[in-house]
Amino acid sequence: MTAPAPEPASALASLRSPGERLASVETLEGLLADVRMQILTPWPTPGLTLTPVECDQIATALGLGSRPTAASILTAVERLAALHIGDIRIPFTPGQLAELQHRAGKRGRTVEAEMRAVVARIEEELFYKGGG
């Protein structure tokens, strides 16, 4: 069996000099302050934190006005990440979106103009070449 732990006051009293006691009390107070800080510091909120500059860059890239909201960014990303034909959604991978952006840039068009050209080719294929 082990002996019970000494009471904090008696542990401090067993130190040889008042200087040792003061150093120990200061050390304990520092540790207590650290523990309080850890307990009182809130956990970071889950999510994505952006600087105002990053928000502006996203708004520019997505063709949004100033001060985009989370909802407007999400809507713009969904619009860019898929092609809708009626109720049919055709999703694109990030690689496919990058390829569309590359092709549009080579042709001097926006991604939207490139997507409109894709839809025009689908229409032509369905209605004018052999869809009848």
Backbone as CSV, one residue per row, in Angstrom:
resi,resn,N_x,N_y,N_z,CA_x,CA_y,CA_z,C_x,C_y,C_z
1,MET,0.818,-1.168,0.000,0.000,0.000,0.000,0.871,1.243,0.000
2,THR,0.405,2.266,-0.714,1.185,3.498,-0.753,0.651,4.474,0.279
3,ALA,1.511,5.363,0.694,1.114,6.375,1.668,0.238,7.398,0.972
4,PRO,-0.719,7.981,1.685,-1.567,8.991,1.059,-0.742,10.208,0.665
5,ALA,-1.195,10.883,-0.377,-0.490,12.090,-0.855,-0.589,13.158,0.216
6,PRO,0.502,13.908,0.413,0.464,14.946,1.440,-0.486,16.060,1.019
7,GLU,-1.058,16.729,1.997,-1.907,17.883,1.734,-1.045,18.972,1.094
8,PRO,-1.606,19.778,0.175,-0.812,20.808,-0.486,-0.126,21.742,0.490
9,ALA,-0.801,22.136,1.552,-0.189,23.067,2.510,1.005,22.414,3.190
10,SER,0.877,21.140,3.543,1.993,20.479,4.212,3.135,20.224,3.247
11,ALA,2.830,20.042,1.973,3.884,19.857,0.986,4.682,21.146,0.849
12,LEU,3.993,22.289,0.835,4.702,23.565,0.754,5.490,23.826,2.035
13,ALA,4.924,23.431,3.170,5.600,23.667,4.442,6.880,22.856,4.539
14,SER,6.972,21.751,3.813,8.166,20.916,3.902,9.347,21.511,3.131
15,LEU,9.105,22.550,2.326,10.203,23.192,1.605,11.078,23.924,2.606
16,ARG,12.338,24.052,2.278,13.319,24.540,3.239,13.230,26.040,3.507
17,SER,13.028,26.825,2.479,13.103,28.268,2.699,11.862,28.951,2.161
18,PRO,11.591,30.180,2.632,10.453,30.933,2.100,10.591,31.187,0.599
19,GLY,11.806,31.323,0.107,12.030,31.532,-1.327,11.583,30.332,-2.141
20,GLU,11.892,29.125,-1.615,11.439,27.908,-2.296,9.922,27.821,-2.284
21,ARG,9.325,28.202,-1.154,7.866,28.179,-1.066,7.254,29.148,-2.071
22,LEU,7.810,30.356,-2.174,7.285,31.372,-3.084,7.408,30.908,-4.534
23,ALA,8.563,30.310,-4.882,8.757,29.806,-6.244,7.758,28.695,-6.544
24,SER,7.503,27.835,-5.569,6.549,26.744,-5.782,5.134,27.285,-5.931
25,VAL,4.765,28.277,-5.121,3.435,28.865,-5.220,3.280,29.548,-6.579
26,GLU,4.295,30.271,-7.019,4.221,30.934,-8.330,4.095,29.905,-9.457
27,THR,4.826,28.794,-9.331,4.745,27.737,-10.335,3.334,27.147,-10.366
28,LEU,2.782,26.875,-9.177,1.428,26.328,-9.102,0.404,27.318,-9.651
29,GLU,0.565,28.612,-9.348,-0.360,29.613,-9.874,-0.271,29.682,-11.396
30,GLY,0.938,29.562,-11.945,1.115,29.566,-13.397,0.444,28.370,-14.048
31,LEU,0.628,27.198,-13.424,-0.019,25.994,-13.945,-1.539,26.120,-13.873
32,LEU,-2.037,26.658,-12.770,-3.474,26.849,-12.621,-3.999,27.820,-13.680
33,ALA,-3.270,28.886,-13.962,-3.684,29.836,-14.999,-3.711,29.166,-16.369
34,ASP,-2.715,28.311,-16.647,-2.688,27.590,-17.922,-3.905,26.668,-18.055
35,VAL,-4.229,25.961,-16.977,-5.372,25.052,-17.002,-6.657,25.842,-17.191
36,ARG,-6.798,26.967,-16.471,-8.000,27.803,-16.643,-8.125,28.273,-18.087
37,MET,-7.005,28.688,-18.687,-7.031,29.180,-20.063,-7.477,28.068,-21.014
38,GLN,-6.978,26.862,-20.803,-7.370,25.750,-21.667,-8.851,25.414,-21.502
39,ILE,-9.343,25.509,-20.291,-10.749,25.193,-20.039,-11.647,26.280,-20.624
40,LEU,-11.249,27.535,-20.491,-12.096,28.646,-20.904,-11.976,28.999,-22.380
41,THR,-10.929,28.530,-23.046,-10.760,28.839,-24.463,-11.729,27.983,-25.271
42,PRO,-12.622,28.627,-26.043,-13.589,27.836,-26.805,-12.916,27.078,-27.936
43,TRP,-13.524,25.952,-28.260,-13.036,25.179,-29.409,-13.328,25.967,-30.673
44,PRO,-12.468,25.844,-31.674,-12.754,26.551,-32.922,-14.052,26.037,-33.551
45,THR,-14.806,26.952,-34.101,-16.042,26.590,-34.784,-15.687,25.840,-36.055
46,PRO,-16.351,24.717,-36.306,-16.051,24.001,-37.547,-16.485,24.838,-38.742
47,GLY,-15.747,24.728,-39.797,-16.095,25.467,-41.007,-14.867,26.068,-41.651
48,LEU,-15.117,26.901,-42.615,-14.058,27.524,-43.394,-14.024,29.009,-43.080
49,THR,-12.855,29.499,-42.712,-12.695,30.914,-42.425,-11.923,31.548,-43.566
50,LEU,-12.483,32.604,-44.146,-11.847,33.289,-45.268,-11.563,34.736,-44.898
51,THR,-10.481,35.261,-45.405,-10.179,36.678,-45.229,-11.036,37.472,-46.211
52,PRO,-11.200,38.760,-45.990,-11.945,39.575,-46.958,-11.336,39.523,-48.364
53,VAL,-10.028,39.462,-48.463,-9.371,39.368,-49.775,-9.741,38.060,-50.461
54,GLU,-9.731,36.957,-49.709,-10.103,35.654,-50.283,-11.564,35.653,-50.734
55,CYS,-12.448,36.277,-49.941,-13.864,36.378,-50.344,-13.991,37.152,-51.653
56,ASP,-13.249,38.247,-51.768,-13.286,39.037,-53.003,-12.777,38.232,-54.191
57,GLN,-11.719,37.445,-53.985,-11.171,36.626,-55.065,-12.183,35.566,-55.503
58,ILE,-12.861,34.959,-54.555,-13.878,33.957,-54.888,-15.022,34.619,-55.640
59,ALA,-15.456,35.785,-55.160,-16.556,36.495,-55.817,-16.188,36.839,-57.258
60,THR,-14.962,37.270,-57.475,-14.510,37.600,-58.833,-14.470,36.354,-59.703
61,ALA,-13.912,35.270,-59.177,-13.804,34.030,-59.955,-15.175,33.464,-60.316
62,LEU,-16.156,33.640,-59.427,-17.488,33.094,-59.672,-18.422,34.077,-60.370
63,GLY,-17.930,35.287,-60.606,-18.758,36.288,-61.276,-19.848,36.844,-60.384
64,LEU,-19.593,36.888,-59.078,-20.565,37.422,-58.127,-20.267,38.890,-57.864
65,GLY,-21.236,39.581,-57.312,-21.022,40.974,-56.924,-20.167,41.043,-55.669
66,SER,-20.014,42.243,-55.169,-19.223,42.399,-53.942,-19.994,41.823,-52.765
67,ARG,-19.269,41.496,-51.738,-19.825,40.936,-50.517,-20.663,39.679,-50.743
68,PRO,-20.061,38.622,-51.273,-20.847,37.398,-51.484,-21.242,36.783,-50.145
69,THR,-22.366,36.119,-50.127,-22.809,35.388,-48.939,-22.486,33.915,-49.139
70,ALA,-22.589,33.154,-48.071,-22.368,31.709,-48.186,-23.355,31.114,-49.179
71,ALA,-24.594,31.577,-49.134,-25.625,31.047,-50.045,-25.313,31.394,-51.494
72,SER,-24.850,32.622,-51.759,-24.561,32.999,-53.147,-23.338,32.252,-53.683
73,ILE,-22.355,32.007,-52.814,-21.172,31.234,-53.235,-21.593,29.801,-53.547
74,LEU,-22.394,29.199,-52.682,-22.836,27.823,-52.895,-23.652,27.702,-54.182
75,THR,-24.550,28.639,-54.422,-25.354,28.628,-55.647,-24.467,28.729,-56.877
76,ALA,-23.475,29.628,-56.834,-22.575,29.796,-57.978,-21.734,28.547,-58.216
77,VAL,-21.267,27.913,-57.150,-20.466,26.691,-57.294,-21.325,25.568,-57.867
78,GLU,-22.552,25.428,-57.372,-23.449,24.397,-57.907,-23.745,24.642,-59.381
79,ARG,-23.914,25.909,-59.737,-24.189,26.252,-61.139,-22.996,25.872,-62.021
80,LEU,-21.800,26.120,-61.515,-20.609,25.808,-62.313,-20.263,24.327,-62.310
81,ALA,-20.666,23.634,-61.270,-20.251,22.240,-61.119,-21.146,21.251,-61.847
82,ALA,-22.200,21.731,-62.488,-23.095,20.806,-63.178,-23.791,21.521,-64.322
83,LEU,-24.168,20.739,-65.289,-24.955,21.224,-66.411,-26.360,20.673,-66.216
84,HIS,-27.351,21.536,-66.292,-28.736,21.112,-66.140,-29.428,21.220,-67.495
85,ILE,-30.050,20.141,-67.883,-30.893,20.139,-69.075,-32.263,19.706,-68.586
86,GLY,-33.148,20.680,-68.451,-34.435,20.391,-67.827,-34.203,19.975,-66.396
87,ASP,-34.757,18.838,-66.023,-34.581,18.324,-64.668,-33.379,17.393,-64.535
88,ILE,-32.647,17.217,-65.607,-31.492,16.317,-65.583,-30.249,17.126,-65.232
89,ARG,-29.535,16.646,-64.229,-28.299,17.299,-63.789,-27.125,16.447,-64.230
90,ILE,-26.200,17.058,-64.950,-24.988,16.359,-65.382,-23.830,16.927,-64.563
91,PRO,-23.367,16.181,-63.552,-22.292,16.704,-62.704,-20.930,16.596,-63.393
92,PHE,-20.037,17.495,-63.028,-18.674,17.473,-63.550,-17.701,17.305,-62.400
93,THR,-16.636,16.560,-62.650,-15.569,16.434,-61.665,-14.731,17.710,-61.706
94,PRO,-13.926,17.968,-60.689,-13.051,19.143,-60.736,-12.132,19.126,-61.960
95,GLY,-11.663,17.961,-62.356,-10.811,17.857,-63.543,-11.546,18.230,-64.818
96,GLN,-12.803,17.786,-64.910,-13.598,18.133,-66.084,-13.900,19.629,-66.124
97,LEU,-14.178,20.213,-64.969,-14.402,21.663,-64.928,-13.150,22.425,-65.328
98,ALA,-11.996,21.950,-64.875,-10.733,22.595,-65.260,-10.523,22.495,-66.766
99,GLU,-10.867,21.353,-67.351,-10.736,21.177,-68.799,-11.679,22.118,-69.548
100,LEU,-12.913,22.246,-69.056,-13.845,23.189,-69.679,-13.315,24.619,-69.607
101,GLN,-12.769,24.969,-68.466,-12.201,26.310,-68.306,-11.023,26.508,-69.259
102,HIS,-10.198,25.488,-69.411,-9.043,25.559,-70.310,-9.507,25.732,-71.763
103,ARG,-10.475,24.913,-72.159,-11.000,25.013,-73.532,-11.627,26.377,-73.792
104,ALA,-12.402,26.857,-72.823,-13.040,28.163,-72.979,-11.974,29.249,-73.138
105,GLY,-10.931,29.172,-72.326,-9.851,30.163,-72.416,-9.147,30.131,-73.759
106,LYS,-8.902,28.912,-74.277,-8.261,28.796,-75.594,-9.111,29.422,-76.686
107,ARG,-10.418,29.334,-76.532,-11.332,29.842,-77.560,-11.762,31.288,-77.290
108,GLY,-11.240,31.871,-76.223,-11.583,33.253,-75.898,-13.008,33.409,-75.403
109,ARG,-13.540,32.363,-74.755,-14.914,32.406,-74.262,-14.914,32.233,-72.749
110,THR,-16.057,32.561,-72.167,-16.258,32.258,-70.755,-16.657,30.794,-70.630
111,VAL,-16.622,30.269,-69.413,-17.064,28.894,-69.182,-18.546,28.781,-69.530
112,GLU,-19.328,29.798,-69.203,-20.758,29.768,-69.539,-20.966,29.686,-71.049
113,ALA,-20.209,30.479,-71.806,-20.325,30.435,-73.268,-19.912,29.062,-73.791
114,GLU,-18.906,28.467,-73.189,-18.467,27.124,-73.598,-19.565,26.101,-73.311
115,MET,-20.226,26.239,-72.149,-21.311,25.321,-71.803,-22.487,25.494,-72.772
116,ARG,-22.778,26.716,-73.163,-23.855,26.958,-74.128,-23.532,26.291,-75.470
117,ALA,-22.251,26.308,-75.836,-21.841,25.648,-77.074,-22.033,24.136,-76.961
118,VAL,-21.764,23.575,-75.782,-21.977,22.138,-75.556,-23.461,21.807,-75.713
119,VAL,-24.311,22.629,-75.105,-25.755,22.403,-75.212,-26.198,22.519,-76.670
120,ALA,-25.657,23.476,-77.393,-26.014,23.632,-78.810,-25.628,22.381,-79.603
121,ARG,-24.463,21.791,-79.297,-24.051,20.559,-79.997,-24.988,19.403,-79.657
122,ILE,-25.433,19.336,-78.387,-26.382,18.287,-77.999,-27.693,18.480,-78.742
123,GLU,-28.173,19.726,-78.782,-29.416,20.006,-79.522,-29.288,19.604,-80.976
124,GLU,-28.162,19.975,-81.576,-27.944,19.654,-82.996,-27.959,18.148,-83.198
125,GLU,-27.303,17.431,-82.329,-27.241,15.976,-82.441,-28.627,15.354,-82.273
126,LEU,-29.382,15.816,-81.305,-30.695,15.239,-81.025,-31.743,15.597,-82.069
127,PHE,-31.768,16.847,-82.487,-32.894,17.312,-83.297,-32.619,17.474,-84.782
128,TYR,-31.379,17.573,-85.152,-31.112,17.886,-86.560,-30.366,16.796,-87.316
129,LYS,-29.611,15.942,-86.603,-28.796,14.964,-87.326,-29.392,13.561,-87.321
130,GLY,-30.009,13.130,-86.341,-30.461,11.744,-86.353,-31.406,11.454,-85.240
131,GLY,-31.856,12.462,-84.575,-32.752,12.237,-83.454,-34.190,12.011,-83.883
132,GLY,-34.517,12.166,-85.161,-35.891,12.076,-85.596,-36.308,10.733,-85.879
